[in-house]
Amino acid sequence: MFLVVKILYDRTMSLTVDESAIKRIEELRTAQGKAALVLRVTVEGGGCSGFQYKLELTEDVKEQDLRFAETVVTDDISLPFLEGSVIKFDEELIGSEFKIENPNAVAGCGCGTSFAI
């Protein structure tokens, strides 16, 4: 796992990118021939529980983006909601997906992308 710490709003905030997520993003970079491909993780209002994750594979990295382990980016508005989270890639019989283990979430929804704080 790669724990990355950023200072934001005079607070130290961390986000961990698991090796499984790094490996999958590197595989996607190779398969798509896009060396700059990253996983953008943002938190938006809405969803069943009040907030929802938006995950997007993109090469569009903005100057103000916060970068983690050279494979994941987020913005300064989403990071406080992601504080202490672990981003993983799970492969299961029913499918595979990026997952976020968020210690700040007190409730979630069956969809896996909606949460409450």
N, CA, C and O atoms as a GROMACS GRO file, in nm:
protein
  468
    1MET      N    1   0.084  -0.118   0.000
    1MET     CA    2   0.000   0.000   0.000
    1MET      C    3   0.089   0.124   0.000
    1MET      O    4   0.200   0.124   0.054
    2PHE      N    5   0.037   0.228  -0.061
    2PHE     CA    6   0.109   0.353  -0.067
    2PHE      C    7   0.026   0.460   0.002
    2PHE      O    8  -0.077   0.503  -0.050
    3LEU      N    9   0.071   0.502   0.118
    3LEU     CA   10   0.004   0.607   0.194
    3LEU      C   11   0.064   0.738   0.149
    3LEU      O   12   0.186   0.757   0.155
    4VAL      N   13  -0.021   0.828   0.106
    4VAL     CA   14   0.025   0.958   0.063
    4VAL      C   15  -0.042   1.062   0.150
    4VAL      O   16  -0.163   1.056   0.173
    5VAL      N   17   0.034   1.157   0.198
    5VAL     CA   18  -0.016   1.259   0.288
    5VAL      C   19  -0.007   1.394   0.219
    5VAL      O   20   0.096   1.426   0.158
    6LYS      N   21  -0.111   1.472   0.228
    6LYS     CA   22  -0.114   1.607   0.172
    6LYS      C   23  -0.154   1.704   0.282
    6LYS      O   24  -0.228   1.670   0.373
    7ILE      N   25  -0.103   1.825   0.272
    7ILE     CA   26  -0.144   1.933   0.362
    7ILE      C   27  -0.249   2.014   0.287
    7ILE      O   28  -0.221   2.066   0.179
    8LEU      N   29  -0.367   2.025   0.342
    8LEU     CA   30  -0.476   2.098   0.278
    8LEU      C   31  -0.554   2.170   0.387
    8LEU      O   32  -0.591   2.110   0.488
    9TYR      N   33  -0.579   2.296   0.366
    9TYR     CA   34  -0.650   2.378   0.466
    9TYR      C   35  -0.581   2.369   0.602
    9TYR      O   36  -0.648   2.363   0.705
   10ASP      N   37  -0.448   2.369   0.602
   10ASP     CA   38  -0.368   2.359   0.724
   10ASP      C   39  -0.395   2.231   0.802
   10ASP      O   40  -0.370   2.225   0.922
   11ARG      N   41  -0.445   2.128   0.734
   11ARG     CA   42  -0.466   1.996   0.794
   11ARG      C   43  -0.388   1.893   0.715
   11ARG      O   44  -0.376   1.904   0.593
   12THR      N   45  -0.337   1.794   0.785
   12THR     CA   46  -0.272   1.682   0.718
   12THR      C   47  -0.378   1.579   0.685
   12THR      O   48  -0.450   1.532   0.774
   13MET      N   49  -0.388   1.543   0.557
   13MET     CA   50  -0.488   1.446   0.513
   13MET      C   51  -0.419   1.334   0.438
   13MET      O   52  -0.321   1.356   0.368
   14SER      N   53  -0.472   1.214   0.453
   14SER     CA   54  -0.409   1.099   0.389
   14SER      C   55  -0.509   1.021   0.305
   14SER      O   56  -0.630   1.021   0.330
   15LEU      N   57  -0.455   0.956   0.205
   15LEU     CA   58  -0.531   0.868   0.118
   15LEU      C   59  -0.436   0.755   0.080
   15LEU      O   60  -0.323   0.781   0.039
   16THR      N   61  -0.481   0.632   0.093
   16THR     CA   62  -0.396   0.518   0.062
   16THR      C   63  -0.442   0.453  -0.068
   16THR      O   64  -0.561   0.426  -0.086
   17VAL      N   65  -0.348   0.430  -0.156
   17VAL     CA   66  -0.376   0.360  -0.281
   17VAL      C   67  -0.314   0.221  -0.269
   17VAL      O   68  -0.192   0.206  -0.264
   18ASP      N   69  -0.400   0.121  -0.264
   18ASP     CA   70  -0.355  -0.017  -0.249
   18ASP      C   71  -0.282  -0.063  -0.376
   18ASP      O   72  -0.309  -0.014  -0.486
   19GLU      N   73  -0.190  -0.157  -0.359
   19GLU     CA   74  -0.115  -0.210  -0.473
   19GLU      C   75  -0.206  -0.270  -0.579
   19GLU      O   76  -0.172  -0.268  -0.697
   20SER      N   77  -0.321  -0.324  -0.539
   20SER     CA   78  -0.413  -0.382  -0.636
   20SER      C   79  -0.468  -0.275  -0.731
   20SER      O   80  -0.486  -0.302  -0.850
   21ALA      N   81  -0.493  -0.156  -0.680
   21ALA     CA   82  -0.542  -0.046  -0.764
   21ALA      C   83  -0.431   0.005  -0.856
   21ALA      O   84  -0.455   0.032  -0.974
   22ILE      N   85  -0.312   0.017  -0.803
   22ILE     CA   86  -0.198   0.062  -0.884
   22ILE      C   87  -0.173  -0.036  -0.998
   22ILE      O   88  -0.153   0.005  -1.112
   23LYS      N   89  -0.174  -0.164  -0.966
   23LYS     CA   90  -0.150  -0.267  -1.066
   23LYS      C   91  -0.256  -0.262  -1.177
   23LYS      O   92  -0.223  -0.271  -1.295
   24ARG      N   93  -0.384  -0.247  -1.138
   24ARG     CA   94  -0.492  -0.244  -1.238
   24ARG      C   95  -0.481  -0.119  -1.328
   24ARG      O   96  -0.502  -0.129  -1.448
   25ILE      N   97  -0.449  -0.006  -1.270
   25ILE     CA   98  -0.434   0.115  -1.350
   25ILE      C   99  -0.317   0.101  -1.447
   25ILE      O  100  -0.326   0.145  -1.561
   26GLU      N  101  -0.208   0.041  -1.402
   26GLU     CA  102  -0.094   0.017  -1.490
   26GLU      C  103  -0.131  -0.079  -1.604
   26GLU      O  104  -0.087  -0.061  -1.717
   27GLU      N  105  -0.213  -0.182  -1.573
   27GLU     CA  106  -0.260  -0.273  -1.677
   27GLU      C  107  -0.346  -0.200  -1.780
   27GLU      O  108  -0.334  -0.223  -1.900
   28LEU      N  109  -0.433  -0.112  -1.732
   28LEU     CA  110  -0.518  -0.035  -1.823
   28LEU      C  111  -0.437   0.061  -1.908
   28LEU      O  112  -0.467   0.081  -2.026
   29ARG      N  113  -0.333   0.120  -1.850
   29ARG     CA  114  -0.244   0.207  -1.926
   29ARG      C  115  -0.181   0.131  -2.042
   29ARG      O  116  -0.176   0.180  -2.155
   30THR      N  117  -0.134   0.012  -2.014
   30THR     CA  118  -0.069  -0.071  -2.116
   30THR      C  119  -0.171  -0.115  -2.221
   30THR      O  120  -0.144  -0.104  -2.341
   31ALA      N  121  -0.286  -0.164  -2.179
   31ALA     CA  122  -0.388  -0.215  -2.271
   31ALA      C  123  -0.441  -0.105  -2.364
   31ALA      O  124  -0.469  -0.130  -2.481
   32GLN      N  125  -0.454   0.015  -2.311
   32GLN     CA  126  -0.509   0.125  -2.390
   32GLN      C  127  -0.401   0.210  -2.457
   32GLN      O  128  -0.432   0.298  -2.537
   33GLY      N  129  -0.275   0.182  -2.425
   33GLY     CA  130  -0.166   0.260  -2.482
   33GLY      C  131  -0.167   0.405  -2.436
   33GLY      O  132  -0.128   0.494  -2.511
   34LYS      N  133  -0.211   0.427  -2.314
   34LYS     CA  134  -0.221   0.562  -2.258
   34LYS      C  135  -0.139   0.570  -2.130
   34LYS      O  136  -0.190   0.539  -2.021
   35ALA      N  137  -0.015   0.610  -2.141
   35ALA     CA  138   0.077   0.611  -2.028
   35ALA      C  139   0.036   0.710  -1.919
   35ALA      O  140   0.078   0.695  -1.804
   36ALA      N  141  -0.044   0.810  -1.952
   36ALA     CA  142  -0.083   0.913  -1.855
   36ALA      C  143  -0.217   0.884  -1.789
   36ALA      O  144  -0.268   0.969  -1.715
   37LEU      N  145  -0.276   0.769  -1.813
   37LEU     CA  146  -0.407   0.735  -1.759
   37LEU      C  147  -0.403   0.729  -1.606
   37LEU      O  148  -0.313   0.668  -1.548
   38VAL      N  149  -0.502   0.793  -1.542
   38VAL     CA  150  -0.515   0.792  -1.396
   38VAL      C  151  -0.661   0.767  -1.360
   38VAL      O  152  -0.750   0.781  -1.444
   39LEU      N  153  -0.685   0.732  -1.236
   39LEU     CA  154  -0.820   0.717  -1.183
   39LEU      C  155  -0.854   0.845  -1.108
   39LEU      O  156  -0.791   0.878  -1.008
   40ARG      N  157  -0.956   0.916  -1.157
   40ARG     CA  158  -1.003   1.036  -1.088
   40ARG      C  159  -1.115   0.995  -0.993
   40ARG      O  160  -1.213   0.933  -1.035
   41VAL      N  161  -1.100   1.029  -0.865
   41VAL     CA  162  -1.198   0.998  -0.762
   41VAL      C  163  -1.252   1.130  -0.708
   41VAL      O  164  -1.176   1.211  -0.655
   42THR      N  165  -1.381   1.151  -0.722
   42THR     CA  166  -1.443   1.271  -0.666
   42THR      C  167  -1.565   1.231  -0.585
   42THR      O  168  -1.621   1.123  -0.602
   43VAL      N  169  -1.605   1.321  -0.496
   43VAL     CA  170  -1.724   1.302  -0.413
   43VAL      C  171  -1.823   1.411  -0.451
   43VAL      O  172  -1.789   1.529  -0.454
   44GLU      N  173  -1.945   1.368  -0.480
   44GLU     CA  174  -2.050   1.461  -0.518
   44GLU      C  175  -2.170   1.443  -0.426
   44GLU      O  176  -2.188   1.336  -0.367
   45GLY      N  177  -2.250   1.546  -0.415
   45GLY     CA  178  -2.375   1.535  -0.341
   45GLY      C  179  -2.472   1.451  -0.420
   45GLY      O  180  -2.471   1.454  -0.543
   46GLY      N  181  -2.558   1.375  -0.350
   46GLY     CA  182  -2.657   1.293  -0.419
   46GLY      C  183  -2.645   1.148  -0.381
   46GLY      O  184  -2.578   1.114  -0.284
   47GLY      N  185  -2.708   1.063  -0.457
   47GLY     CA  186  -2.706   0.920  -0.427
   47GLY      C  187  -2.806   0.886  -0.319
   47GLY      O  188  -2.873   0.974  -0.265
   48CYS      N  189  -2.816   0.761  -0.288
   48CYS     CA  190  -2.914   0.711  -0.192
   48CYS      C  191  -2.887   0.758  -0.049
   48CYS      O  192  -2.980   0.774   0.029
   49SER      N  193  -2.760   0.782  -0.016
   49SER     CA  194  -2.724   0.811   0.122
   49SER      C  195  -2.673   0.954   0.145
   49SER      O  196  -2.633   0.987   0.256
   50GLY      N  197  -2.675   1.038   0.043
   50GLY     CA  198  -2.635   1.177   0.062
   50GLY      C  199  -2.513   1.219  -0.019
   50GLY      O  200  -2.508   1.330  -0.070
   51PHE      N  201  -2.415   1.131  -0.030
   51PHE     CA  202  -2.295   1.156  -0.110
   51PHE      C  203  -2.271   1.036  -0.199
   51PHE      O  204  -2.316   0.925  -0.170
   52GLN      N  205  -2.200   1.059  -0.309
   52GLN     CA  206  -2.166   0.946  -0.395
   52GLN      C  207  -2.027   0.968  -0.454
   52GLN      O  208  -1.984   1.081  -0.478
   53TYR      N  209  -1.959   0.856  -0.478
   53TYR     CA  210  -1.828   0.860  -0.542
   53TYR      C  211  -1.847   0.864  -0.693
   53TYR      O  212  -1.939   0.803  -0.747
   54LYS      N  213  -1.762   0.937  -0.758
   54LYS     CA  214  -1.756   0.934  -0.904
   54LYS      C  215  -1.615   0.889  -0.940
   54LYS      O  216  -1.517   0.955  -0.903
   55LEU      N  217  -1.604   0.778  -1.010
   55LEU     CA  218  -1.475   0.724  -1.052
   55LEU      C  219  -1.465   0.734  -1.203
   55LEU      O  220  -1.558   0.696  -1.274
   56GLU      N  221  -1.353   0.786  -1.250
   56GLU     CA  222  -1.337   0.807  -1.394
   56GLU      C  223  -1.192   0.783  -1.433
   56GLU      O  224  -1.100   0.835  -1.370
   57LEU      N  225  -1.172   0.704  -1.537
   57LEU     CA  226  -1.038   0.688  -1.593
   57LEU      C  227  -1.017   0.800  -1.693
   57LEU      O  228  -1.099   0.821  -1.782
   58THR      N  229  -0.908   0.873  -1.677
   58THR     CA  230  -0.886   0.991  -1.760
   58THR      C  231  -0.737   1.019  -1.776
   58THR      O  232  -0.655   0.974  -1.696
   59GLU      N  233  -0.704   1.092  -1.880
   59GLU     CA  234  -0.569   1.144  -1.898
   59GLU      C  235  -0.565   1.293  -1.867
   59GLU      O  236  -0.459   1.354  -1.867
   60ASP      N  237  -0.681   1.350  -1.840
   60ASP     CA  238  -0.695   1.493  -1.815
   60ASP      C  239  -0.665   1.525  -1.668
   60ASP      O  240  -0.755   1.524  -1.584
   61VAL      N  241  -0.540   1.553  -1.639
   61VAL     CA  242  -0.498   1.588  -1.504
   61VAL      C  243  -0.475   1.739  -1.501
   61VAL      O  244  -0.397   1.793  -1.578
   62LYS      N  245  -0.544   1.804  -1.411
   62LYS     CA  246  -0.536   1.949  -1.400
   62LYS      C  247  -0.425   1.989  -1.302
   62LYS      O  248  -0.387   1.911  -1.214
   63GLU      N  249  -0.375   2.108  -1.318
   63GLU     CA  250  -0.266   2.157  -1.232
   63GLU      C  251  -0.305   2.155  -1.085
   63GLU      O  252  -0.221   2.125  -0.999
   64GLN      N  253  -0.430   2.186  -1.054
   64GLN     CA  254  -0.475   2.192  -0.914
   64GLN      C  255  -0.513   2.056  -0.856
   64GLN      O  256  -0.544   2.047  -0.737
   65ASP      N  257  -0.513   1.950  -0.938
   65ASP     CA  258  -0.545   1.816  -0.888
   65ASP      C  259  -0.442   1.770  -0.786
   65ASP      O  260  -0.324   1.804  -0.794
   66LEU      N  261  -0.489   1.693  -0.689
   66LEU     CA  262  -0.402   1.632  -0.589
   66LEU      C  263  -0.374   1.490  -0.637
   66LEU      O  264  -0.467   1.412  -0.661
   67ARG      N  265  -0.248   1.456  -0.649
   67ARG     CA  266  -0.208   1.328  -0.708
   67ARG      C  267  -0.159   1.232  -0.599
   67ARG      O  268  -0.087   1.273  -0.508
   68PHE      N  269  -0.200   1.106  -0.610
   68PHE     CA  270  -0.163   1.004  -0.513
   68PHE      C  271  -0.104   0.883  -0.585
   68PHE      O  272  -0.168   0.828  -0.675
   69ALA      N  273   0.014   0.843  -0.547
   69ALA     CA  274   0.084   0.725  -0.600
   69ALA      C  275   0.092   0.727  -0.753
   69ALA      O  276   0.100   0.622  -0.816
   70GLU      N  277   0.091   0.845  -0.812
   70GLU     CA  278   0.102   0.863  -0.958
   70GLU      C  279  -0.008   0.793  -1.037
   70GLU      O  280   0.003   0.781  -1.159
   71THR      N  281  -0.113   0.745  -0.969
   71THR     CA  282  -0.219   0.672  -1.039
   71THR      C  283  -0.359   0.723  -1.006
   71THR      O  284  -0.454   0.694  -1.079
   72VAL      N  285  -0.375   0.798  -0.898
   72VAL     CA  286  -0.506   0.845  -0.854
   72VAL      C  287  -0.500   0.996  -0.835
   72VAL      O  288  -0.402   1.048  -0.780
   73VAL      N  289  -0.604   1.065  -0.880
   73VAL     CA  290  -0.614   1.209  -0.856
   73VAL      C  291  -0.750   1.241  -0.796
   73VAL      O  292  -0.848   1.170  -0.818
   74THR      N  293  -0.754   1.349  -0.720
   74THR     CA  294  -0.879   1.401  -0.666
   74THR      C  295  -0.864   1.553  -0.657
   74THR      O  296  -0.762   1.609  -0.695
   75ASP      N  297  -0.968   1.617  -0.606
   75ASP     CA  298  -0.964   1.762  -0.592
   75ASP      C  299  -0.969   1.801  -0.445
   75ASP      O  300  -0.997   1.717  -0.359
   76ASP      N  301  -0.943   1.928  -0.417
   76ASP     CA  302  -0.936   1.972  -0.278
   76ASP      C  303  -1.072   1.975  -0.209
   76ASP      O  304  -1.078   1.980  -0.086
   77ILE      N  305  -1.180   1.971  -0.284
   77ILE     CA  306  -1.313   1.964  -0.222
   77ILE      C  307  -1.346   1.821  -0.182
   77ILE      O  308  -1.409   1.799  -0.078
   78SER      N  309  -1.306   1.724  -0.262
   78SER     CA  310  -1.336   1.582  -0.234
   78SER      C  311  -1.245   1.523  -0.127
   78SER      O  312  -1.288   1.435  -0.052
   79LEU      N  313  -1.121   1.569  -0.118
   79LEU     CA  314  -1.024   1.506  -0.027
   79LEU      C  315  -1.071   1.499   0.118
   79LEU      O  316  -1.051   1.395   0.180
   80PRO      N  317  -1.132   1.603   0.176
   80PRO     CA  318  -1.178   1.588   0.316
   80PRO      C  319  -1.277   1.474   0.335
   80PRO      O  320  -1.279   1.411   0.441
   81PHE      N  321  -1.360   1.446   0.234
   81PHE     CA  322  -1.456   1.335   0.243
   81PHE      C  323  -1.386   1.199   0.228
   81PHE      O  324  -1.437   1.097   0.273
   82LEU      N  325  -1.269   1.200   0.164
   82LEU     CA  326  -1.192   1.077   0.140
   82LEU      C  327  -1.083   1.055   0.245
   82LEU      O  328  -1.014   0.954   0.241
   83GLU      N  329  -1.067   1.148   0.337
   83GLU     CA  330  -0.961   1.142   0.438
   83GLU      C  331  -0.951   1.004   0.501
   83GLU      O  332  -1.048   0.953   0.556
   84GLY      N  333  -0.832   0.944   0.494
   84GLY     CA  334  -0.806   0.815   0.556
   84GLY      C  335  -0.855   0.695   0.475
   84GLY      O  336  -0.841   0.581   0.520
   85SER      N  337  -0.911   0.718   0.358
   85SER     CA  338  -0.966   0.609   0.277
   85SER      C  339  -0.857   0.525   0.211
   85SER      O  340  -0.743   0.569   0.196
   86VAL      N  341  -0.896   0.404   0.173
   86VAL     CA  342  -0.809   0.314   0.098
   86VAL      C  343  -0.880   0.284  -0.034
   86VAL      O  344  -0.996   0.244  -0.036
   87ILE      N  345  -0.808   0.302  -0.145
   87ILE     CA  346  -0.863   0.271  -0.276
   87ILE      C  347  -0.803   0.140  -0.321
   87ILE      O  348  -0.681   0.125  -0.328
   88LYS      N  349  -0.890   0.042  -0.353
   88LYS     CA  350  -0.848  -0.093  -0.391
   88LYS      C  351  -0.913  -0.131  -0.523
   88LYS      O  352  -1.007  -0.066  -0.569
   89PHE      N  353  -0.862  -0.238  -0.582
   89PHE     CA  354  -0.927  -0.300  -0.698
   89PHE      C  355  -0.956  -0.443  -0.660
   89PHE      O  356  -0.864  -0.520  -0.629
   90ASP      N  357  -1.084  -0.480  -0.661
   90ASP     CA  358  -1.125  -0.615  -0.623
   90ASP      C  359  -1.172  -0.693  -0.745
   90ASP      O  360  -1.247  -0.642  -0.828
   91GLU      N  361  -1.125  -0.816  -0.755
   91GLU     CA  362  -1.170  -0.907  -0.860
   91GLU      C  363  -1.246  -1.020  -0.792
   91GLU      O  364  -1.191  -1.092  -0.709
   92GLU      N  365  -1.373  -1.033  -0.828
   92GLU     CA  366  -1.458  -1.136  -0.770
   92GLU      C  367  -1.528  -1.213  -0.880
   92GLU      O  368  -1.518  -1.177  -0.997
   93LEU      N  369  -1.597  -1.319  -0.844
   93LEU     CA  370  -1.669  -1.400  -0.942
   93LEU      C  371  -1.775  -1.320  -1.018
   93LEU      O  372  -1.797  -1.343  -1.136
   94ILE      N  373  -1.840  -1.227  -0.949
   94ILE     CA  374  -1.948  -1.152  -1.013
   94ILE      C  375  -1.898  -1.028  -1.087
   94ILE      O  376  -1.978  -0.957  -1.149
   95GLY      N  377  -1.771  -1.001  -1.082
   95GLY     CA  378  -1.715  -0.886  -1.153
   95GLY      C  379  -1.598  -0.826  -1.078
   95GLY      O  380  -1.562  -0.871  -0.970
   96SER      N  381  -1.541  -0.725  -1.138
   96SER     CA  382  -1.429  -0.658  -1.076
   96SER      C  383  -1.454  -0.508  -1.078
   96SER      O  384  -1.520  -0.455  -1.168
   97GLU      N  385  -1.400  -0.438  -0.977
   97GLU     CA  386  -1.424  -0.295  -0.965
   97GLU      C  387  -1.326  -0.230  -0.868
   97GLU      O  388  -1.266  -0.295  -0.783
   98PHE      N  389  -1.312  -0.098  -0.885
   98PHE     CA  390  -1.239  -0.020  -0.787
   98PHE      C  391  -1.332   0.002  -0.669
   98PHE      O  392  -1.450   0.029  -0.687
   99LYS      N  393  -1.278  -0.011  -0.549
   99LYS     CA  394  -1.357   0.009  -0.428
   99LYS      C  395  -1.287   0.109  -0.337
   99LYS      O  396  -1.164   0.120  -0.336
  100ILE      N  397  -1.367   0.181  -0.261
  100ILE     CA  398  -1.314   0.278  -0.166
  100ILE      C  399  -1.359   0.236  -0.027
  100ILE      O  400  -1.478   0.227   0.001
  101GLU      N  401  -1.262   0.211   0.060
  101GLU     CA  402  -1.291   0.182   0.200
  101GLU      C  403  -1.273   0.313   0.275
  101GLU      O  404  -1.161   0.359   0.297
  102ASN      N  405  -1.386   0.373   0.313
  102ASN     CA  406  -1.384   0.507   0.371
  102ASN      C  407  -1.421   0.500   0.519
  102ASN      O  408  -1.534   0.466   0.553
  103PRO      N  409  -1.326   0.532   0.608
  103PRO     CA  410  -1.356   0.526   0.751
  103PRO      C  411  -1.451   0.637   0.797
  103PRO      O  412  -1.503   0.631   0.909
  104ASN      N  413  -1.474   0.737   0.713
  104ASN     CA  414  -1.564   0.847   0.748
  104ASN      C  415  -1.710   0.813   0.722
  104ASN      O  416  -1.799   0.878   0.777
  105ALA      N  417  -1.736   0.714   0.639
  105ALA     CA  418  -1.872   0.678   0.602
  105ALA      C  419  -1.939   0.604   0.718
  105ALA      O  420  -1.889   0.502   0.765
  106VAL      N  421  -2.052   0.657   0.762
  106VAL     CA  422  -2.125   0.593   0.872
  106VAL      C  423  -2.239   0.506   0.820
  106VAL      O  424  -2.293   0.424   0.894
  107ALA      N  425  -2.275   0.525   0.695
  107ALA     CA  426  -2.380   0.444   0.632
  107ALA      C  427  -2.350   0.436   0.483
  107ALA      O  428  -2.284   0.524   0.426
  108GLY      N  429  -2.399   0.333   0.421
  108GLY     CA  430  -2.380   0.317   0.278
  108GLY      C  431  -2.504   0.257   0.216
  108GLY      O  432  -2.601   0.225   0.284
  109CYS      N  433  -2.498   0.241   0.088
  109CYS     CA  434  -2.610   0.186   0.012
  109CYS      C  435  -2.563   0.060  -0.058
  109CYS      O  436  -2.443   0.040  -0.075
  110GLY      N  437  -2.652  -0.022  -0.098
  110GLY     CA  438  -2.619  -0.145  -0.169
  110GLY      C  439  -2.550  -0.123  -0.301
  110GLY      O  440  -2.485  -0.213  -0.353
  111CYS      N  441  -2.564  -0.002  -0.357
  111CYS     CA  442  -2.502   0.027  -0.487
  111CYS      C  443  -2.350   0.034  -0.476
  111CYS      O  444  -2.280   0.017  -0.576
  112GLY      N  445  -2.297   0.058  -0.356
  112GLY     CA  446  -2.153   0.063  -0.336
  112GLY      C  447  -2.087   0.196  -0.367
  112GLY      O  448  -1.967   0.212  -0.345
  113THR      N  449  -2.164   0.292  -0.419
  113THR     CA  450  -2.105   0.423  -0.449
  113THR      C  451  -2.164   0.536  -0.367
  113THR      O  452  -2.115   0.648  -0.374
  114SER      N  453  -2.267   0.508  -0.292
  114SER     CA  454  -2.335   0.609  -0.213
  114SER      C  455  -2.303   0.589  -0.065
  114SER      O  456  -2.297   0.476  -0.016
  115PHE      N  457  -2.282   0.702   0.007
  115PHE     CA  458  -2.248   0.692   0.148
  115PHE      C  459  -2.294   0.816   0.224
  115PHE      O  460  -2.326   0.918   0.164
  116ALA      N  461  -2.298   0.805   0.356
  116ALA     CA  462  -2.332   0.917   0.443
  116ALA      C  463  -2.220   0.938   0.542
  116ALA      O  464  -2.150   0.843   0.580
  117ILE      N  465  -2.202   1.062   0.583
  117ILE     CA  466  -2.100   1.097   0.681
  117ILE      C  467  -2.168   1.150   0.805
  117ILE      O  468  -2.101   1.185   0.902
   0.00000   0.00000   0.00000
